[in-house]
Amino acid sequence: MFSNLLVSLGVGVALTFVAFVLLYKFARLSGKHVAIIVIFAVIGIYVPVSIISWPGADVFAIHIALYVITPYGLGIIAAAWEARTHEERQGKWFHWGPLALVLFFIGLVMVDATIITLSDKGMSQKMASLLLPEPQAGGGVVTSFFPGTVAHDYQKKEALYNDYLVQLEEQRARGWELHRGWTTQPVAGSPATFRVEVRDRDGQPIEGAEVGVEFLRPSDERQDASVLLREQGAGVYEQEVSLPLAGIWSVVITVQRGDDLHESRGTTTLAAAGGE
């Protein structure tokens, strides 16, 4: 519903504008009264919808701001028109003050909408090459994309956190030990073997497990990769992995055997191709 910010803003503003015009024309109320009615109606509709499908505080705030500013600005314009009509000076009923106020808030909202859109989708590589500086290390890829890895749904976050605490306590009681890392120096764009060795609290190898590894790019989730390691025997699991970008990656390792689940998190750093 909120995947396209500009569309939802445009449609919402258009509906708010139509509602104001129709109510002002047929209800024969003053512009201020119509503005108040439309503002409360918009809040009464949008807030429950947002609670059901929470888009995030930033997106919620920018929608509410624009949806409220639209009838507010129309109310100012209508009030100015009414005042000048009452004074029988209809030749220049639209004062520059209301226009400047409305344009200011529209410009502010559009800037915020652009920032949110860029943080969610990122800019194209062509635009990035024109506007963003070259990587200092050379040979890298500049991105404006921010993944937004924190879930917007607070109920979902609470449930996940509670599950994580239970899992963490079970891991401590189980006492498994993980030794993980690359067998050679990893280089961006080149395959390298990632190995995980799993042993129980007595040092015995954990065999017959399913070991998965997620490589997460903090600056761009579109580069994330997941691999399933192959068992080599004696609790050793490994697989060749090729990651596209140099720099720091977050690593999440999961070991599943039956109902037992063990998770380990860390980071790894890849060198740039050619030693750049």
C-alpha positions in Angstrom: 0.0 0.0 0.0 2.8 2.3 0.9 5.4 0.9 -1.6 5.2 3.9 -3.9 5.5 7.0 -1.8 4.9 9.6 -4.5 1.8 7.8 -5.8 0.2 7.5 -2.3 1.0 11.2 -1.6 -0.4 12.4 -4.9 -3.6 10.3 -4.7 -4.2 11.3 -1.1 -3.7 15.0 -1.9 -6.0 14.8 -4.9 -8.7 13.1 -2.9 -8.3 15.7 -0.1 -8.6 18.5 -2.6 -11.7 17.0 -4.2 -13.3 16.5 -0.8 -12.6 20.1 0.2 -14.0 21.5 -3.0 -17.2 19.4 -3.0 -17.9 20.1 0.7 -17.2 23.8 0.3 -19.4 24.1 -2.8 -22.4 22.1 -1.6 -22.4 22.4 2.2 -22.2 26.2 2.1 -19.9 26.3 5.1 -17.0 28.7 5.5 -13.6 27.8 4.3 -12.3 27.4 7.9 -15.1 25.1 8.9 -14.6 23.0 5.7 -10.9 22.8 6.4 -11.4 21.5 9.9 -13.9 18.9 8.8 -11.6 17.6 6.1 -8.6 17.5 8.4 -10.4 15.5 11.0 -11.8 13.2 8.3 -8.4 12.6 6.8 -6.9 11.8 10.2 -9.8 9.6 11.1 -9.3 7.5 7.9 -5.5 7.5 7.5 -4.4 6.9 11.1 -6.4 3.6 11.5 -5.2 2.4 8.0 -1.6 3.2 9.0 -2.0 1.3 12.3 -3.2 -1.8 10.4 -0.4 -1.5 7.8 2.3 0.5 9.6 4.5 2.2 7.0 7.1 3.5 9.4 7.2 6.8 11.4 8.9 8.8 8.6 6.4 7.8 5.9 3.5 8.2 8.3 4.6 11.7 9.3 5.1 13.0 5.8 1.6 11.6 4.7 -0.1 13.2 7.7 1.7 16.5 7.1 0.8 16.8 3.5 -2.8 15.5 4.0 -3.3 18.1 6.7 -1.5 21.0 5.0 -3.6 20.6 1.9 -7.0 21.4 3.4 -5.3 23.9 5.7 -3.9 25.8 2.8 -7.2 25.6 0.9 -9.0 26.9 4.0 -6.6 29.9 4.1 -7.3 30.6 0.4 -11.0 30.2 0.8 -11.0 32.5 3.9 -9.1 35.2 2.0 -11.5 34.9 -0.9 -14.5 35.2 1.5 -13.0 38.3 3.2 -12.3 40.1 -0.1 -15.7 39.1 -1.4 -17.3 40.5 1.7 -15.4 43.7 1.2 -16.4 43.8 -2.4 -12.8 43.8 -3.6 -12.8 40.8 -5.9 -10.2 42.1 -8.3 -7.3 40.8 -6.4 -8.6 38.3 -3.9 -5.6 36.0 -3.7 -2.9 37.4 -1.4 0.7 36.4 -1.8 0.9 35.4 1.9 -1.3 32.2 1.7 0.3 31.3 -1.6 3.8 31.6 -0.1 2.8 29.5 2.9 1.2 26.7 0.8 4.2 26.6 -1.6 6.7 26.5 1.3 5.0 23.4 2.8 4.5 21.7 -0.5 8.2 22.2 -1.3 9.2 21.0 2.2 7.1 17.8 1.8 8.4 17.1 -1.7 12.0 17.4 -0.5 11.2 15.0 2.4 9.4 12.6 0.0 12.5 12.6 -2.3 14.8 11.9 0.6 12.6 9.0 1.8 12.3 7.6 -1.7 16.1 7.7 -2.2 16.8 6.1 1.1 14.3 3.3 0.3 15.1 2.7 -3.4 18.4 4.5 -4.0 19.3 6.5 -7.0 20.3 5.1 -10.3 23.9 4.4 -11.0 23.9 7.1 -13.7 22.6 9.7 -11.3 24.9 8.5 -8.5 27.9 8.9 -10.8 26.9 12.5 -11.5 26.0 13.6 -7.9 28.0 11.4 -5.6 31.8 11.5 -5.1 34.1 8.9 -6.3 35.1 6.1 -3.8 38.3 7.1 -2.0 39.7 3.6 -2.3 39.0 3.5 -6.0 37.3 0.7 -7.9 34.3 0.6 -5.5 30.6 1.2 -6.1 28.9 4.2 -4.6 25.3 3.7 -3.5 22.7 6.0 -2.0 20.6 3.0 -0.9 19.8 2.5 2.8 18.3 -0.9 3.6 16.2 0.0 6.6 16.9 -3.3 8.3 14.8 -2.5 11.4 11.3 -3.8 11.1 8.6 -1.2 11.2 6.1 -3.4 13.0 6.8 -3.0 16.7 4.7 -6.1 17.5 6.8 -8.2 15.1 10.0 -6.8 16.6 8.8 -7.7 20.1 7.9 -11.2 19.1 11.2 -11.7 17.3 13.1 -10.4 20.3 11.3 -12.7 22.7 12.0 -15.7 20.5 15.6 -14.6 20.2 16.0 -14.5 24.0 14.5 -18.0 24.3 16.8 -19.3 21.6 19.9 -17.6 23.2 19.2 -19.3 26.5 18.9 -22.7 24.8 22.2 -22.1 23.0 24.0 -21.3 26.2 22.6 -24.5 27.8 23.5 -26.6 24.8 27.1 -25.4 24.8 27.9 -25.8 21.1 31.1 -24.1 19.8 31.5 -22.7 16.3 34.8 -21.9 14.6 34.3 -20.2 11.3 36.3 -18.2 8.7 37.8 -18.2 5.3 40.4 -20.7 4.3 42.1 -18.0 2.2 42.1 -14.2 2.0 38.7 -13.3 0.5 38.7 -10.9 -2.5 35.7 -9.2 -3.9 34.4 -10.9 -7.1 36.6 -14.0 -6.6 35.5 -17.3 -5.1 36.9 -18.2 -1.7 36.0 -21.1 0.7 34.1 -20.3 3.9 34.4 -22.9 6.6 32.4 -23.6 9.8 33.5 -26.2 12.3 30.8 -27.2 14.9 31.5 -29.1 18.1 29.5 -29.8 21.3 30.4 -28.9 24.8 32.6 -32.0 25.1 34.5 -31.2 21.9 32.8 -33.8 19.8 31.9 -32.9 16.2 28.3 -32.1 15.3 27.6 -34.1 12.2 24.5 -34.3 10.0 23.5 -30.7 10.6 22.3 -28.1 8.1 24.6 -25.1 8.1 23.6 -21.9 6.4 25.4 -18.6 6.1 24.0 -15.2 5.3 26.4 -12.5 4.1 24.6 -9.1 4.6 25.8 -5.9 3.1 25.1 -3.2 5.7 24.9 -0.4 3.1 22.8 -2.2 0.5 20.6 -5.2 1.2 20.3 -5.9 -2.5 23.8 -7.4 -2.4 22.9 -9.9 0.4 23.8 -13.5 -0.3 22.8 -16.8 1.3 24.7 -20.1 1.0 24.2 -23.6 2.3 27.5 -25.2 3.4 28.4 -28.8 2.4 29.4 -31.2 5.1 33.0 -32.4 4.7 33.1 -34.7 7.8 34.0 -34.5 11.5 31.8 -31.5 12.0 33.4 -29.4 9.3 31.2 -27.6 6.7 32.3 -25.4 3.9 31.4 -23.9 0.5 32.9 -21.6 -2.1 31.4 -18.1 -1.9 31.9 -15.1 -4.2 30.8 -11.7 -2.9 30.7 -8.8 -5.3 31.9 -5.9 -3.2 34.9 -5.2 -1.0 34.6 -3.9 2.5 32.7 -5.1 5.6 30.0 -7.7 5.5 27.8 -8.9 8.4 27.7 -12.7 8.7 24.9 -14.8 10.2 25.5 -18.5 10.7 22.7 -20.9 11.5 23.3 -24.5 12.5 20.2 -26.8 12.5 20.2 -30.4 13.7 16.7 -31.8 14.4 15.0 -29.3 16.8 18.3 -27.8 17.9 19.1 -24.4 16.4 22.3 -22.5 16.9 23.0 -19.0 15.6 26.2 -17.0 15.5 26.8 -13.5 14.2 29.9 -11.6 13.2 31.6 -9.6 10.5 34.1 -10.2 7.8 36.1 -8.0 5.5 36.8 -8.5 1.8 39.8 -7.0 0.0 39.3 -5.1 -3.2 40.1 -6.9 -6.5 43.7 -6.1 -7.6 44.6 -4.9 -4.1 43.0 -1.5 -4.6 
